[in-house]
Amino acid sequence: MKRIRLLCWGLLYLLMIVGCTKSPYTIPVQYVEGTVTVDRVPIKGVNVTFVPKNSEGELATGVTDEHGKYRLTSANGPSQKGALVGDYSVTLRKIESTKSNEGIPRDEDGMPDPTQMRPNAARVMVVVKQLLPVVYNNVKTTPFNATVDKKRKNVFNFDIDTQFHE
């Protein structure tokens, strides 16, 4: 009986040690938020990506809500709300995808003609359209940069001026 009690206490102690230590894979991040606007109007559904300027960093991403607000999540995992300290290029992308059946062979009545289709050919084509100027979704051309800092609040707002990019 004494042996079982000693074993139980030993297991409890071991569980306390394992449960109270930090994971070696968790890297501390800084909370990052902001707003994306187009001509000063908030925009929903923009993918915001912080791309590290050095090889030791990691991506952090977020998506704007109906008020244009985003919060970053580190590529380190969904529980890592924020980004690592460092310098970033910031890309912005808003994509609209629609299904289209253009390019599908049709008969004289305008109906799809299965005799003219290749076997195993896609019956529906997905059309993807970039809704923001392309300069913003390329890490080499984006004008937006951010420095995530440990000693200050990390709020980064980005406004896209469409008249400047027409």
C-alpha positions in Angstrom: 0.0 0.0 0.0 2.9 2.4 0.8 4.4 1.6 -2.6 1.2 2.5 -4.4 0.9 5.8 -2.5 4.5 6.7 -3.2 3.9 5.9 -6.9 0.8 8.1 -7.0 2.6 11.0 -5.4 5.5 10.6 -7.9 3.1 10.6 -10.9 1.4 13.7 -9.5 4.7 15.5 -9.1 5.8 14.5 -12.6 2.5 15.8 -14.1 2.9 19.1 -12.2 6.4 19.6 -13.6 5.4 18.8 -17.2 2.2 20.8 -17.0 3.8 23.9 -15.6 6.8 24.2 -18.0 6.6 26.3 -21.2 6.7 24.5 -24.5 10.0 24.9 -26.3 8.0 25.5 -29.5 6.2 28.6 -28.2 7.8 31.8 -29.3 6.5 34.9 -27.6 4.7 37.3 -30.0 3.5 40.9 -29.7 -0.2 41.6 -30.2 -0.7 43.5 -33.5 -3.9 45.1 -34.8 -5.0 47.8 -37.2 -7.4 49.0 -39.9 -7.3 48.7 -43.7 -9.2 51.4 -45.7 -9.6 52.2 -49.3 -9.9 55.9 -49.9 -10.4 56.2 -46.1 -13.4 53.8 -46.2 -13.0 50.5 -44.1 -13.0 47.4 -46.3 -14.0 43.8 -45.3 -12.2 40.6 -46.4 -8.7 41.9 -47.0 -5.9 39.4 -46.2 -3.2 41.3 -44.3 0.2 39.5 -44.3 3.3 40.7 -42.4 6.3 39.2 -44.2 9.6 39.3 -42.2 12.4 41.2 -43.8 15.0 38.8 -42.3 15.2 35.0 -42.5 14.7 34.5 -38.8 11.2 35.9 -38.6 7.9 34.2 -39.6 4.7 35.2 -41.3 1.8 36.7 -39.5 -1.6 37.0 -41.1 -5.1 38.4 -40.4 -8.3 39.2 -42.3 -10.3 42.5 -42.0 -13.8 42.4 -40.6 -16.7 44.6 -41.7 -15.1 47.6 -39.9 -11.7 47.1 -41.7 -10.1 45.9 -38.5 -7.6 43.0 -38.4 -5.7 41.2 -35.7 -2.6 39.2 -36.6 -2.0 35.5 -35.9 1.5 34.2 -36.1 2.4 31.3 -38.4 3.5 29.7 -35.2 -0.1 28.6 -34.6 -3.6 29.8 -33.9 -2.9 30.3 -30.2 -0.1 32.8 -31.1 -2.1 36.0 -31.4 0.3 38.6 -32.9 3.7 38.7 -34.6 7.3 38.4 -33.6 9.3 41.5 -32.8 11.0 42.8 -36.0 10.7 44.5 -39.4 8.1 43.5 -41.9 6.9 44.2 -45.4 3.1 44.3 -45.4 1.0 42.9 -48.3 -2.7 43.4 -48.7 -4.8 41.2 -50.9 -8.6 41.0 -51.6 -9.7 38.3 -53.9 -13.0 37.6 -55.4 -13.6 34.2 -56.9 -16.5 33.2 -59.1 -17.5 30.1 -60.9 -17.9 30.4 -64.6 -18.8 27.9 -67.3 -17.3 30.0 -70.0 -15.1 27.9 -72.3 -17.4 24.9 -72.0 -18.4 23.7 -75.5 -22.1 24.4 -76.3 -24.5 23.2 -78.9 -26.6 25.4 -81.2 -29.2 25.9 -78.4 -26.5 27.2 -76.0 -26.6 24.1 -73.8 -23.4 22.3 -72.7 -22.4 19.8 -75.4 -21.0 16.7 -73.6 -19.9 15.2 -77.0 -17.4 18.1 -77.4 -15.9 17.9 -73.9 -12.7 16.0 -73.2 -13.0 13.1 -70.8 -12.3 14.2 -67.2 -12.2 17.9 -68.2 -13.4 20.4 -65.6 -17.0 21.3 -66.1 -16.7 24.6 -64.2 -13.9 27.1 -64.2 -13.1 29.3 -61.2 -12.2 32.8 -62.1 -10.1 34.7 -59.5 -10.0 38.5 -59.5 -7.7 40.7 -57.5 -9.8 43.6 -56.2 -6.9 45.8 -54.9 -4.1 47.3 -57.0 -1.5 44.6 -57.6 1.3 46.7 -56.1 0.0 45.9 -52.6 0.1 42.1 -52.9 3.7 41.8 -53.8 6.3 41.9 -51.1 8.8 43.6 -53.5 6.4 46.4 -54.6 4.3 47.1 -51.5 4.8 50.6 -50.0 3.7 49.3 -46.6 6.2 48.4 -43.9 5.8 47.8 -40.1 8.1 47.4 -37.2 6.7 45.3 -34.4 8.1 46.4 -31.1 8.1 45.0 -27.6 8.0 48.4 -25.9 4.9 50.1 -27.6 1.4 49.3 -28.8 1.6 47.8 -32.2 -1.3 49.3 -34.2 -0.7 49.6 -38.0 -3.3 51.3 -40.2 -3.1 51.1 -44.0 -5.0 53.3 -46.4 -5.1 52.5 -50.1 -5.5 55.6 -52.3 -7.1 54.3 -55.6 -6.6 57.6 -57.4 -2.9 57.2 -57.0 -2.8 53.8 -58.6 -5.1 54.1 -61.6 
